[in-house]
Each structure stands twice: as structure tokens, then as C-alpha cells.
Amino acid sequence: MNDLDEVLAFECALSYCVNTYFASVTDGNIEQRIEKTWQNNSASHSQGSDLIYNPPKSIINITANASTFKVADLAATAMNSFMSETFTGSGGINSSSSGSAFSSDVIHALYDTKDYCKSIENLATSMTNNIRQQNDSGSSPFEGVAYETETYVHVRWAWFAYPATVLALSLLYLLGTIIESRNRDILIWKSSTLALLLLGQGLELSKSGHVPVNALSEMTEMAKDIEIELIQTSDENWKMVQR
């Protein structure tokens, strides 16, 4: 505490109770809340006897096979022992030596807690969830209708008109190019740039403007004996000529 003269005291208690829950599942996410709570304030735990809880049906809607709830003697004894041992201790911070001493990590956590009521509430909720998840808690399955998400694909065929038309025209253009190249006996140069470089417009070869070749290998062999350079003309343009 910042003020050494300020002394605070808190008193918290944990007790067994019976809750009625409302649960719903939306889009795969479960949401639940407590609708009603009942507890027997007069119930006390004595050695060798179980804690019995019979909530009135007029307060909580209890099913016929779950109208009585009990906490076994061994469970209550173990819980009392654990809580008493865990939450008993001392500790503090020495401002002069900037040191701290706590009897346990739980006491240290309580010392740093800003909201004691919320911390105890979270502890009670965690213990309740653990009890509800046990297989021997006396719970029974609830029969109902469950829904799951399925994916459906709705095809709008009109949107396929444009890409289908482009694909069909591309295939026709490719087929026409193949047929026209075959009819004109055009050689296949593929990705070679020699055909464009040697026979393209603007390149003047001193030996011959057009060199007949029948294969890419022949053009490659012919290009070994040709040297070209890029020069600037009188009209400030650039052209490639043979050296």
C-alpha cells in the first residue's frame, strides 16, 4: 500500500449453490448465462456426512432425475483443506530495502490484486466450470436439434460469357496462325532474336540484304561472321549497320 497508515480488510466466502443456466449456440459459438441461483445458507458440513441440496421446484425448474444435488463428504473435506491451506499466509514489501517476502505465490497474487471481489468471483466461476465438466457430476444429455453450416456454390453462367469468348477467340487465332504458317512454309524461330535482328527493317547488310536459311542452326552459324553496330544518323536517329 502506498499509505502506511491506510489499513484495509476484506472478507470473502465461497459456498455451494445450485444454478439454472440458459445456453444457446449461434454460428458454432456457445453462449450461456445464469438465470437463477439457489443456495442453502443453513447447510453445514459435518464429518462423515454429505452436503444435500434440495432446491424448491417453484424457484428453479429442475428435471425429475436431477432434483437432488449433493457434495460428497470426501470432496467437501478435501476442498475445505485445500482452500484453508492455499489462502492462509502473509507477506509484504519492505520499502527500505526494496525487497518482498510472501509465504506463497497465491498470497503474492492477492497482494497485487486490484479488485478482490472480481478475483474471488472468477475463482468461483472456474471451480463451477470444472465441476460441470466432470463425467460423474450427474449431468444428463439434452436432446434437441443442432444445425451445422454447409457450403453451397451458386453458378451464374452469364458471368462465364466473356472469359469463354476470349478463350474461344484465342484458340481460333492460334489455329489460324498455325494453318497460315504451314501454308506459307514459314520457319519456326521460336524465341530466337536472330531472325528479328538480321532480317528486320532498318538493318543494312553489306553482303546481302536477305540471307536464305532453312533452320535456326544455320542462322546461328551465319551470325558468327557478322558484326553490327549502333550508329546515329544525320537526322539524329539510331540505326544498326554492319561493320
Solvent accessible surface area in square Angstrom, and as a share of the most:
residue,aa,sasa,rsa
1,M,123,0.55
2,N,164,0.84
3,D,76,0.39
4,L,157,0.78
5,D,131,0.68
6,E,82,0.37
7,V,128,0.73
8,L,96,0.48
9,A,98,0.76
10,F,118,0.49
11,E,169,0.76
12,C,66,0.39
13,A,94,0.73
14,L,72,0.36
15,S,79,0.51
16,Y,63,0.24
17,C,57,0.34
18,V,12,0.07
19,N,36,0.19
20,T,28,0.16
21,Y,66,0.25
22,F,86,0.36
23,A,59,0.46
24,S,42,0.27
25,V,102,0.59
26,T,92,0.53
27,D,133,0.69
28,G,69,0.66
29,N,106,0.55
30,I,119,0.60
31,E,123,0.55
32,Q,83,0.37
33,R,136,0.50
34,I,94,0.48
35,E,90,0.41
36,K,99,0.42
37,T,76,0.44
38,W,46,0.16
39,Q,80,0.36
40,N,53,0.27
41,N,129,0.66
42,S,97,0.63
43,A,36,0.28
44,S,93,0.60
45,H,57,0.25
46,S,65,0.42
47,Q,155,0.69
48,G,63,0.60
49,S,48,0.31
50,D,57,0.30
51,L,14,0.07
52,I,80,0.41
53,Y,11,0.04
54,N,90,0.46
55,P,8,0.05
56,P,52,0.32
57,K,131,0.56
58,S,106,0.68
59,I,79,0.40
60,I,0,0.00
61,N,132,0.68
62,I,22,0.11
63,T,88,0.51
64,A,95,0.74
65,N,116,0.60
66,A,31,0.24
67,S,38,0.24
68,T,78,0.45
69,F,72,0.30
70,K,130,0.55
71,V,29,0.17
72,A,47,0.37
73,D,21,0.11
74,L,148,0.74
75,A,54,0.42
76,A,1,0.00
77,T,50,0.29
78,A,63,0.49
79,M,58,0.26
80,N,76,0.39
81,S,66,0.42
82,F,123,0.51
83,M,34,0.15
84,S,70,0.45
85,E,137,0.62
86,T,27,0.16
87,F,70,0.29
88,T,99,0.57
89,G,43,0.42
90,S,81,0.52
91,G,41,0.40
92,G,26,0.25
93,I,97,0.49
94,N,81,0.42
95,S,97,0.63
96,S,102,0.66
97,S,75,0.49
98,S,100,0.64
99,G,30,0.29
100,S,67,0.43
101,A,74,0.58
102,F,44,0.19
103,S,74,0.48
104,S,45,0.29
105,D,125,0.65
106,V,52,0.30
107,I,21,0.11
108,H,68,0.30
109,A,60,0.47
110,L,44,0.22
111,Y,82,0.31
112,D,81,0.42
113,T,33,0.19
114,K,194,0.82
115,D,77,0.40
116,Y,56,0.21
117,C,93,0.56
118,K,100,0.43
119,S,36,0.23
120,I,33,0.17
121,E,98,0.44
122,N,81,0.41
123,L,49,0.25
124,A,38,0.30
125,T,71,0.41
126,S,68,0.44
127,M,47,0.21
128,T,43,0.25
129,N,58,0.30
130,N,86,0.44
131,I,89,0.45
132,R,95,0.35
133,Q,140,0.62
134,Q,81,0.36
135,N,160,0.82
136,D,129,0.67
137,S,48,0.31
138,G,65,0.63
139,S,88,0.57
140,S,70,0.45
141,P,127,0.80
142,F,191,0.80
143,E,160,0.72
144,G,65,0.63
145,V,122,0.70
146,A,100,0.77
147,Y,199,0.76
148,E,146,0.66
149,T,131,0.76
150,E,105,0.47
151,T,125,0.73
152,Y,180,0.69
153,V,130,0.75
154,H,154,0.69
155,V,59,0.34
156,R,157,0.57
157,W,186,0.65
158,A,86,0.67
159,W,185,0.65
160,F,111,0.46
161,A,60,0.47
162,Y,170,0.65
163,P,70,0.44
164,A,55,0.42
165,T,71,0.41
166,V,69,0.40
167,L,111,0.55
168,A,50,0.39
169,L,107,0.53
170,S,57,0.37
171,L,104,0.52
172,L,113,0.56
173,Y,171,0.65
174,L,102,0.51
175,L,97,0.48
176,G,36,0.35
177,T,63,0.37
178,I,99,0.50
179,I,91,0.46
180,E,77,0.35
181,S,35,0.23
182,R,195,0.71
183,N,106,0.55
184,R,165,0.60
185,D,122,0.63
186,I,92,0.47
187,L,67,0.33
188,I,136,0.69
189,W,52,0.18
190,K,179,0.76
191,S,107,0.69
192,S,32,0.21
193,T,98,0.57
194,L,38,0.19
195,A,17,0.13
196,L,140,0.70
197,L,62,0.31
198,L,7,0.03
199,L,71,0.35
200,G,21,0.20
201,Q,192,0.85
202,G,52,0.50
203,L,25,0.12
204,E,107,0.48
205,L,20,0.10
206,S,94,0.61
207,K,165,0.70
208,S,46,0.29
209,G,48,0.46
210,H,147,0.66
211,V,39,0.23
212,P,128,0.81
213,V,22,0.13
214,N,115,0.59
215,A,40,0.31
216,L,69,0.34
217,S,80,0.51
218,E,82,0.37
219,M,1,0.01
220,T,60,0.35
221,E,104,0.47
222,M,39,0.17
223,A,25,0.19
224,K,143,0.61
225,D,112,0.58
226,I,33,0.17
227,E,107,0.48
228,I,42,0.21
229,E,64,0.29
230,L,106,0.53
231,I,66,0.34
232,Q,94,0.42
233,T,42,0.24
234,S,120,0.77
235,D,92,0.48
236,E,132,0.59
237,N,83,0.43
238,W,156,0.55
239,K,57,0.24
240,M,67,0.30
241,V,25,0.14
242,Q,29,0.13
243,R,180,0.66
